Amino acid sequence: MDKCGEILVKIDETIQDLIDGMGELGCLLAVAIGVVAVGVWLCGLNA
């Protein structure tokens, strides 16, 4: 697995933990992190 894939897996695990631990606030945070993750992923495609 490449570096980008590893980072996305870690982000995904972190999002799951946040949702479990924080409920509604965690959900909002997860959306924000998800948007960043998609941005990073798109940048990776263009690199």
mmCIF file as gemmi writes it, N, C-alpha and C atoms, coordinates in Angstrom:
data_model
loop_
_atom_site.group_PDB
_atom_site.id
_atom_site.type_symbol
_atom_site.label_atom_id
_atom_site.label_alt_id
_atom_site.label_comp_id
_atom_site.label_asym_id
_atom_site.label_entity_id
_atom_site.label_seq_id
_atom_site.pdbx_PDB_ins_code
_atom_site.Cartn_x
_atom_site.Cartn_y
_atom_site.Cartn_z
_atom_site.occupancy
_atom_site.B_iso_or_equiv
_atom_site.pdbx_formal_charge
_atom_site.auth_seq_id
_atom_site.auth_asym_id
_atom_site.pdbx_PDB_model_num
ATOM 1 N N . MET Axp A 1 ? 0.835 -1.197 0 1 0 ? 1 A 1
ATOM 2 C CA . MET Axp A 1 ? 0 0 0 1 0 ? 1 A 1
ATOM 3 C C . MET Axp A 1 ? 0.874 1.252 0 1 0 ? 1 A 1
ATOM 4 N N . ASP Axp A 2 ? 0.499 2.231 -0.807 1 0 ? 2 A 1
ATOM 5 C CA . ASP Axp A 2 ? 1.3 3.459 -0.862 1 0 ? 2 A 1
ATOM 6 C C . ASP Axp A 2 ? 0.995 4.371 0.332 1 0 ? 2 A 1
ATOM 7 N N . LYS Axp A 3 ? 1.791 5.42 0.45 1 0 ? 3 A 1
ATOM 8 C CA . LYS Axp A 3 ? 1.682 6.343 1.579 1 0 ? 3 A 1
ATOM 9 C C . LYS Axp A 3 ? 0.291 6.968 1.652 1 0 ? 3 A 1
ATOM 10 N N . CYS Axp A 4 ? -0.224 7.366 0.495 1 0 ? 4 A 1
ATOM 11 C CA . CYS Axp A 4 ? -1.522 8.019 0.43 1 0 ? 4 A 1
ATOM 12 C C . CYS Axp A 4 ? -2.621 7.08 0.952 1 0 ? 4 A 1
ATOM 13 N N . GLY Axp A 5 ? -2.574 5.835 0.529 1 0 ? 5 A 1
ATOM 14 C CA . GLY Axp A 5 ? -3.556 4.851 0.977 1 0 ? 5 A 1
ATOM 15 C C . GLY Axp A 5 ? -3.503 4.648 2.474 1 0 ? 5 A 1
ATOM 16 N N . GLU Axp A 6 ? -2.294 4.586 3.024 1 0 ? 6 A 1
ATOM 17 C CA . GLU Axp A 6 ? -2.132 4.419 4.468 1 0 ? 6 A 1
ATOM 18 C C . GLU Axp A 6 ? -2.743 5.59 5.222 1 0 ? 6 A 1
ATOM 19 N N . ILE Axp A 7 ? -2.5 6.802 4.714 1 0 ? 7 A 1
ATOM 20 C CA . ILE Axp A 7 ? -3.032 8.002 5.358 1 0 ? 7 A 1
ATOM 21 C C . ILE Axp A 7 ? -4.557 7.977 5.337 1 0 ? 7 A 1
ATOM 22 N N . LEU Axp A 8 ? -5.138 7.618 4.191 1 0 ? 8 A 1
ATOM 23 C CA . LEU Axp A 8 ? -6.595 7.571 4.085 1 0 ? 8 A 1
ATOM 24 C C . LEU Axp A 8 ? -7.192 6.544 5.032 1 0 ? 8 A 1
ATOM 25 N N . VAL Axp A 9 ? -6.528 5.384 5.188 1 0 ? 9 A 1
ATOM 26 C CA . VAL Axp A 9 ? -7.003 4.372 6.136 1 0 ? 9 A 1
ATOM 27 C C . VAL Axp A 9 ? -6.961 4.921 7.559 1 0 ? 9 A 1
ATOM 28 N N . LYS Axp A 10 ? -5.868 5.605 7.905 1 0 ? 10 A 1
ATOM 29 C CA . LYS Axp A 10 ? -5.75 6.19 9.247 1 0 ? 10 A 1
ATOM 30 C C . LYS Axp A 10 ? -6.828 7.242 9.48 1 0 ? 10 A 1
ATOM 31 N N . ILE Axp A 11 ? -7.071 8.08 8.472 1 0 ? 11 A 1
ATOM 32 C CA . ILE Axp A 11 ? -8.118 9.1 8.586 1 0 ? 11 A 1
ATOM 33 C C . ILE Axp A 11 ? -9.471 8.431 8.802 1 0 ? 11 A 1
ATOM 34 N N . ASP Axp A 12 ? -9.736 7.376 8.037 1 0 ? 12 A 1
ATOM 35 C CA . ASP Axp A 12 ? -11.005 6.67 8.157 1 0 ? 12 A 1
ATOM 36 C C . ASP Axp A 12 ? -11.181 6.088 9.558 1 0 ? 12 A 1
ATOM 37 N N . GLU Axp A 13 ? -10.14 5.481 10.1 1 0 ? 13 A 1
ATOM 38 C CA . GLU Axp A 13 ? -10.196 4.923 11.457 1 0 ? 13 A 1
ATOM 39 C C . GLU Axp A 13 ? -10.428 6.025 12.49 1 0 ? 13 A 1
ATOM 40 N N . THR Axp A 14 ? -9.754 7.153 12.287 1 0 ? 14 A 1
ATOM 41 C CA . THR Axp A 14 ? -9.916 8.29 13.192 1 0 ? 14 A 1
ATOM 42 C C . THR Axp A 14 ? -11.339 8.811 13.163 1 0 ? 14 A 1
ATOM 43 N N . ILE Axp A 15 ? -11.92 8.897 11.965 1 0 ? 15 A 1
ATOM 44 C CA . ILE Axp A 15 ? -13.307 9.341 11.819 1 0 ? 15 A 1
ATOM 45 C C . ILE Axp A 15 ? -14.252 8.41 12.58 1 0 ? 15 A 1
ATOM 46 N N . GLN Axp A 16 ? -14.047 7.114 12.429 1 0 ? 16 A 1
ATOM 47 C CA . GLN Axp A 16 ? -14.889 6.147 13.14 1 0 ? 16 A 1
ATOM 48 C C . GLN Axp A 16 ? -14.795 6.351 14.655 1 0 ? 16 A 1
ATOM 49 N N . ASP Axp A 17 ? -13.584 6.548 15.151 1 0 ? 17 A 1
ATOM 50 C CA . ASP Axp A 17 ? -13.385 6.78 16.588 1 0 ? 17 A 1
ATOM 51 C C . ASP Axp A 17 ? -14.09 8.054 17.038 1 0 ? 17 A 1
ATOM 52 N N . LEU Axp A 18 ? -13.99 9.107 16.231 1 0 ? 18 A 1
ATOM 53 C CA . LEU Axp A 18 ? -14.614 10.379 16.585 1 0 ? 18 A 1
ATOM 54 C C . LEU Axp A 18 ? -16.131 10.251 16.639 1 0 ? 18 A 1
ATOM 55 N N . ILE Axp A 19 ? -16.697 9.591 15.646 1 0 ? 19 A 1
ATOM 56 C CA . ILE Axp A 19 ? -18.151 9.405 15.609 1 0 ? 19 A 1
ATOM 57 C C . ILE Axp A 19 ? -18.605 8.616 16.834 1 0 ? 19 A 1
ATOM 58 N N . ASP Axp A 20 ? -17.879 7.547 17.157 1 0 ? 20 A 1
ATOM 59 C CA . ASP Axp A 20 ? -18.226 6.721 18.317 1 0 ? 20 A 1
ATOM 60 C C . ASP Axp A 20 ? -18.123 7.526 19.616 1 0 ? 20 A 1
ATOM 61 N N . GLY Axp A 21 ? -17.092 8.336 19.722 1 0 ? 21 A 1
ATOM 62 C CA . GLY Axp A 21 ? -16.804 9.028 20.979 1 0 ? 21 A 1
ATOM 63 C C . GLY Axp A 21 ? -17.54 10.337 21.168 1 0 ? 21 A 1
ATOM 64 N N . MET Axp A 22 ? -17.971 10.977 20.088 1 0 ? 22 A 1
ATOM 65 C CA . MET Axp A 22 ? -18.435 12.352 20.196 1 0 ? 22 A 1
ATOM 66 C C . MET Axp A 22 ? -19.841 12.604 19.646 1 0 ? 22 A 1
ATOM 67 N N . GLY Axp A 23 ? -20.476 11.584 19.099 1 0 ? 23 A 1
ATOM 68 C CA . GLY Axp A 23 ? -21.838 11.778 18.62 1 0 ? 23 A 1
ATOM 69 C C . GLY Axp A 23 ? -21.941 12.842 17.534 1 0 ? 23 A 1
ATOM 70 N N . GLU Axp A 24 ? -22.801 13.826 17.772 1 0 ? 24 A 1
ATOM 71 C CA . GLU Axp A 24 ? -23.118 14.825 16.755 1 0 ? 24 A 1
ATOM 72 C C . GLU Axp A 24 ? -21.906 15.674 16.382 1 0 ? 24 A 1
ATOM 73 N N . LEU Axp A 25 ? -21.169 16.125 17.394 1 0 ? 25 A 1
ATOM 74 C CA . LEU Axp A 25 ? -19.966 16.918 17.147 1 0 ? 25 A 1
ATOM 75 C C . LEU Axp A 25 ? -18.944 16.108 16.353 1 0 ? 25 A 1
ATOM 76 N N . GLY Axp A 26 ? -18.812 14.833 16.714 1 0 ? 26 A 1
ATOM 77 C CA . GLY Axp A 26 ? -17.911 13.938 15.986 1 0 ? 26 A 1
ATOM 78 C C . GLY Axp A 26 ? -18.306 13.819 14.527 1 0 ? 26 A 1
ATOM 79 N N . CYS Axp A 27 ? -19.612 13.809 14.298 1 0 ? 27 A 1
ATOM 80 C CA . CYS Axp A 27 ? -20.122 13.707 12.929 1 0 ? 27 A 1
ATOM 81 C C . CYS Axp A 27 ? -19.717 14.931 12.109 1 0 ? 27 A 1
ATOM 82 N N . LEU Axp A 28 ? -19.878 16.107 12.673 1 0 ? 28 A 1
ATOM 83 C CA . LEU Axp A 28 ? -19.49 17.338 11.984 1 0 ? 28 A 1
ATOM 84 C C . LEU Axp A 28 ? -17.992 17.354 11.697 1 0 ? 28 A 1
ATOM 85 N N . LEU Axp A 29 ? -17.226 16.926 12.697 1 0 ? 29 A 1
ATOM 86 C CA . LEU Axp A 29 ? -15.778 16.863 12.546 1 0 ? 29 A 1
ATOM 87 C C . LEU Axp A 29 ? -15.394 15.865 11.457 1 0 ? 29 A 1
ATOM 88 N N . ALA Axp A 30 ? -16.098 14.735 11.436 1 0 ? 30 A 1
ATOM 89 C CA . ALA Axp A 30 ? -15.831 13.705 10.437 1 0 ? 30 A 1
ATOM 90 C C . ALA Axp A 30 ? -16.082 14.234 9.029 1 0 ? 30 A 1
ATOM 91 N N . VAL Axp A 31 ? -17.14 15.004 8.858 1 0 ? 31 A 1
ATOM 92 C CA . VAL Axp A 31 ? -17.432 15.606 7.552 1 0 ? 31 A 1
ATOM 93 C C . VAL Axp A 31 ? -16.295 16.535 7.136 1 0 ? 31 A 1
ATOM 94 N N . ALA Axp A 32 ? -15.832 17.368 8.061 1 0 ? 32 A 1
ATOM 95 C CA . ALA Axp A 32 ? -14.739 18.29 7.775 1 0 ? 32 A 1
ATOM 96 C C . ALA Axp A 32 ? -13.471 17.531 7.386 1 0 ? 32 A 1
ATOM 97 N N . ILE Axp A 33 ? -13.138 16.491 8.152 1 0 ? 33 A 1
ATOM 98 C CA . ILE Axp A 33 ? -11.958 15.676 7.863 1 0 ? 33 A 1
ATOM 99 C C . ILE Axp A 33 ? -12.124 14.972 6.515 1 0 ? 33 A 1
ATOM 100 N N . GLY Axp A 34 ? -13.343 14.499 6.255 1 0 ? 34 A 1
ATOM 101 C CA . GLY Axp A 34 ? -13.626 13.837 4.983 1 0 ? 34 A 1
ATOM 102 C C . GLY Axp A 34 ? -13.391 14.76 3.796 1 0 ? 34 A 1
ATOM 103 N N . VAL Axp A 35 ? -13.814 16.007 3.92 1 0 ? 35 A 1
ATOM 104 C CA . VAL Axp A 35 ? -13.608 16.988 2.853 1 0 ? 35 A 1
ATOM 105 C C . VAL Axp A 35 ? -12.117 17.193 2.608 1 0 ? 35 A 1
ATOM 106 N N . VAL Axp A 36 ? -11.355 17.32 3.693 1 0 ? 36 A 1
ATOM 107 C CA . VAL Axp A 36 ? -9.898 17.46 3.581 1 0 ? 36 A 1
ATOM 108 C C . VAL Axp A 36 ? -9.296 16.223 2.922 1 0 ? 36 A 1
ATOM 109 N N . ALA Axp A 37 ? -9.757 15.041 3.359 1 0 ? 37 A 1
ATOM 110 C CA . ALA Axp A 37 ? -9.239 13.787 2.815 1 0 ? 37 A 1
ATOM 111 C C . ALA Axp A 37 ? -9.477 13.691 1.311 1 0 ? 37 A 1
ATOM 112 N N . VAL Axp A 38 ? -10.667 14.081 0.871 1 0 ? 38 A 1
ATOM 113 C CA . VAL Axp A 38 ? -10.971 14.072 -0.568 1 0 ? 38 A 1
ATOM 114 C C . VAL Axp A 38 ? -10.062 15.052 -1.303 1 0 ? 38 A 1
ATOM 115 N N . GLY Axp A 39 ? -9.848 16.215 -0.716 1 0 ? 39 A 1
ATOM 116 C CA . GLY Axp A 39 ? -8.947 17.204 -1.316 1 0 ? 39 A 1
ATOM 117 C C . GLY Axp A 39 ? -7.531 16.662 -1.468 1 0 ? 39 A 1
ATOM 118 N N . VAL Axp A 40 ? -7.036 16.011 -0.415 1 0 ? 40 A 1
ATOM 119 C CA . VAL Axp A 40 ? -5.699 15.41 -0.454 1 0 ? 40 A 1
ATOM 120 C C . VAL Axp A 40 ? -5.645 14.32 -1.529 1 0 ? 40 A 1
ATOM 121 N N . TRP Axp A 41 ? -6.702 13.506 -1.587 1 0 ? 41 A 1
ATOM 122 C CA . TRP Axp A 41 ? -6.773 12.419 -2.568 1 0 ? 41 A 1
ATOM 123 C C . TRP Axp A 41 ? -6.753 12.975 -3.994 1 0 ? 41 A 1
ATOM 124 N N . LEU Axp A 42 ? -7.534 14.011 -4.24 1 0 ? 42 A 1
ATOM 125 C CA . LEU Axp A 42 ? -7.567 14.631 -5.57 1 0 ? 42 A 1
ATOM 126 C C . LEU Axp A 42 ? -6.208 15.233 -5.926 1 0 ? 42 A 1
ATOM 127 N N . CYS Axp A 43 ? -5.569 15.86 -4.953 1 0 ? 43 A 1
ATOM 128 C CA . CYS Axp A 43 ? -4.217 16.396 -5.177 1 0 ? 43 A 1
ATOM 129 C C . CYS Axp A 43 ? -3.252 15.266 -5.535 1 0 ? 43 A 1
ATOM 130 N N . GLY Axp A 44 ? -3.396 14.123 -4.855 1 0 ? 44 A 1
ATOM 131 C CA . GLY Axp A 44 ? -2.557 12.959 -5.127 1 0 ? 44 A 1
ATOM 132 C C . GLY Axp A 44 ? -2.736 12.457 -6.551 1 0 ? 44 A 1
ATOM 133 N N . LEU Axp A 45 ? -3.969 12.508 -7.06 1 0 ? 45 A 1
ATOM 134 C CA . LEU Axp A 45 ? -4.236 12.072 -8.433 1 0 ? 45 A 1
ATOM 135 C C . LEU Axp A 45 ? -3.563 13.001 -9.435 1 0 ? 45 A 1
ATOM 136 N N . ASN Axp A 46 ? -3.546 14.289 -9.113 1 0 ? 46 A 1
ATOM 137 C CA . ASN Axp A 46 ? -2.977 15.279 -10.028 1 0 ? 46 A 1
ATOM 138 C C . ASN Axp A 46 ? -1.455 15.342 -9.977 1 0 ? 46 A 1
ATOM 139 N N . ALA Axp A 47 ? -0.875 14.825 -8.903 1 0 ? 47 A 1
ATOM 140 C CA . ALA Axp A 47 ? 0.576 14.912 -8.712 1 0 ? 47 A 1
ATOM 141 C C . ALA Axp A 47 ? 1.33 14.11 -9.766 1 0 ? 47 A 1
